[in-house]
């Protein structure tokens, strides 16, 4: 039952800009569960498939463009690769540091406060670039923000959407790019750790729950970003972050 609850938490918070990893740490503490990084990675893999379904049209278009050698598709694919490189580097070089961060509720709380500030200021950006118009430098900046968000408490979706908006992207395109660039990272994180997972029925059900609630989270964050209402999530992050630091 506990693994299923963690799956629900992962699914809802993976794309809502409130840090899924931070919430997994907090809920694990409340339910007296040892931090299970491989299982958390498995849940990330489940949400990968939720994103894949959510952006399947864009992915299919990129695949078709790749085979037709279309300039726009090739350019966007290269930008997505550039955005993925920083996270891959940090994931491989700082694995032990990241894992140790999962055991510190205070650190998770501090990172949640940082996420709150990013979300609060995100509502004040309103760019005009579409997903094809961003530069390779823009892609790298967004990728660096994604890489930093590998630590629990820093929201991946919140950080990348903030960076995309900071680079003057349109709100809807910022969400779309954030979802697309999450695919290689969430897939890589899941595959990298999946051999360490000791599978049991509750973990499988937890993964299914993460997938289903991930789809719900995707719909909610898209509507929230487009409406310019991320400040509501920032208030939530401030509250949970302060509780993690001073109360738990």
Secondary structure, DSSP 4 states (H G I P E B T S, - for coil): -HHHHHHHHHHHHHHTTT-HHHHHHHHHHHTT----HHHHHHHHHHHHHHHHHHTHHHHHHHHHHHHHT-HHHHHHHHHHHHHHHHHHHHHHHSHHHHHHHTT-HHHHHHHHHHHHHHHHHHTT----B-TTT--HHHHHHHHHHHHHTTSTTS-HHHHHHHHHHHTTB-HHHHHHHHHHHHHHHHHHHHHHHHTT----HHHHHHHHHHHHHHHHHHHHHHHHHHHT-THHHHHHHHHHHHHHHHT-
